[in-house]
Amino acid sequence: MAAAQTQNFARFVQWGRNVVAVGRNYKDHCAELGNAVPTKPLLFMKPPSSYLEEGAGPILLPRGCTNCHHEVELGVVIGSVCRDVEEKDVMSHIAGYALALDMTARDFQDEAKKKGNPWTMAKCFDTALPVSKFLTKQELVDPNNVTLWCKVNDEMRQNGTTSDMVFSIPYLISYISQYFTLNPGDLVLTGTPAGVGSVQPGDVISAGLGDLLTMKFPVAQRK
């Protein structure tokens, strides 16, 4: 990938059009929330307006939420148009990666699930998607076997590896592309390992991807 093109993808937060997230993609996370392991990918969306880059301000807990959870995830940045892409060809369509937090208003989500309603309020609020800087494919050589960790106030909460995913990165992107097109700059969130938990105003969330990068975000209440 040319240097100019790599620099462009480093700004995926500014111009990416879609964020596709995968739920329940780690068995241990399914178990901790009492959910069955899915037999096909469980997909939902987050809007680009939920992006929060490191240093741009705190994670703002949504109004009325009393139980907001952190979920650390590997994000895949799409490099070229994906429509009906076969698994064997997926990696050639990837520009790079980012570490992400899928912040979830769990009380909103639980209420929605009980009523059979969408998870929109739980997943799509402003600052619900903190992300790291962009990593090239050369920097993250093996995305299917890399450690993800998340701490709250220096206490380890999540510590897993992408090798434990139910559905691999090539399978996920191939599956998604059968139903809707992924465009350059779009982000695919690949699920979270066990250890999700609640955060409060004043907490500090730090997260890391192997020995490649770390990121840190304070937490505050939206006024």
N, C-alpha and C positions, 0 to 999 in steps of 0.2 A: 504494500500500500504506500503510495507516494506521501512525502512529508506534508504537503499541502492538504491532502485528503485526510490524513491522520489528524491534523490540526482541526479540520472541519468537524470531524466526529467527536473531538474533545468538547464540542459545544452542543452535543446531542440534546441536552436539557433545554436549550433555547429553541431548537427547531424540530425536534422529534414530534410526531403527530399522535402517536398512540402508546399506551402502556398496557400490556397484556400481562396479567398475573395468574399464577397457577396455585391453586389451593390444595392443601393436603398431599404434598408431594414427598413427605418423609413419614415413614411408618410410625416413628416414635412421637412425632407431633400429632398424628391422628389419634394415637393412644392417649396422649395427655388431655386431649379435648373430648375424648369419648366418641370419635368419629370413625366410621368404617374406612378402610383403605380403598380408594377409588379404583375402578377397573378401566376408566378412561380419564384423561385429564379434566380437572374441574377448573374452569376458566372464569375470570371476572376482569373488569377494567378499572384502571385508575386514570384520572385526567392529568394532562400535563400541568394544570394549575396546582396540583398537589406536590410538585417537585420542590425540594428545599436543598440548595447546595450548602456545603460546609462553609461556615463563616457568614452566611446570609441572614442569620437570626436563629431564634429558638424554635423547636417543635412546639406548636401551639395546640394544647388539648382543646377539643371542640366544646363549645358551650353545652352544658347539660350532661356531659360524659363524666362518669364516675369510675370507669374501669378501662383505661386505654393501654393496650399491650404493644410491646416491641416485637418485631419479627425480622430477624436478619436474613438477607437473601442475596444470592448471586444474581445480578442482572446481566442480560445479554443484549448488546447493542447491535441492531441490524445494520448491515452494510450495503445491501442491495435488495431490490424488490423480491419478496418471497411470496409466490403464489403456486400452490400445488407442487411444492418442492419435495423431492424424495429424501429420505433420511441420509443416504450416502452423499448427498450434495449440500447438506445444510451448512457444514462448517465453512464452505466457500462463500456463503452469504452473510457471515458474521464479521462485523468490523472490530469488535472488542467487547469489553466487559466493564461493569461497575459494581461496587458493593452498594446495597440498598437496605433501607428499613421500611418494611410494609407496616406502618403504624395502623392499628386497628382499634376502633372504639368498640370494645368487646361487648359492653352492655347494649349498645345500639344493634350490634350484629345478632346477639342472642334474642333480642326482642323481635327483630326482623325474621329470623329463622322460625320462631314460634308461630308467626303469623303467615309464613310462606311468602314474605316480601323480599325484594332485592336488598343487597347489602350496601347500597349506594352511600347512605349516611355514615356507615361504619368505616368505609374504605377511602372515600373520595374527598374528605375535608382538606382545607388548605394546610400545607406542611405535612401531609400524611405520607410523603415519599421522600425522606432524606436520602441523598445519594453522594457517593464519593466522586473523585475525579475519574476520568476515562482511562481504562487500561487497554493497550493494544493486545492483539493475539500473540505477539512476540513476548510481551511481558507476562501473560498468563498462558503458559504453554498447554497445561492440562486442566481445563475447567471442570472436567468430570471427576477430578480427585483433588480437591483443594479444601482447606479448612476454613470454616466460617465461625466466628465467635462474636459474642455480644456481652458487654458488661454494663451494669447500672451502678453508678457511684463506686466503681472499681470492684464490684462483686460480680463474678462470672455467672451469667445466666444461661447462655447458649454456647455450645461448643460442639460443632458437628462437622461433617464432611460431605461434599457434594456426591461422593461415591455412593451415598445411602439414598439418593433420590429414587423414588418409585419409577418415574419416567425420566429418561436421559434428555439432555439438551437436544440432540438431533431428533429424537422422537417427538419432543414437545413442539419444536418449531415446524417440523413436517406436519404434525397434526393440526396446529393452528392454521397453517397456510392452506389447508384443505377447505377452510370455511371462510376466512377473510384474509386479505392481503396485508402483509407486513411491509412497511416502507423504510428506506434508509433513515436512521436516527430513532426509529421506534425502539422501545425497551421491552424485553420479556423478563418478568420476574419468575424465578424457578422454584419458589417454595422455601419454607423455613424448617430447620430442625427443631427438636424439642427444647423446652426451657423458656418458652414465651412467658411474659409476666407483665404486671401492671407497673406503670410509672406515674410519678406525681410531680407537680410543679416544684422546681428547685433541683430535681434530679439531673444527672448528667449521664447520657448514654454514649458509650464508646463501642466501636465495632471494628473488626479486622478481617482481612482476607489473606490467609496464609501469612507469609512474611513480606507480602508485597505492599500492603498499605493498611493504614488505620484511619478512622474518622471519628469525630466527637461532636455531639450536639447537646446543648442544654434543653431543658423542658420547662415550659411556662404555660400558664392558663390564658386562653384567649379571653380578652375582656369584652 
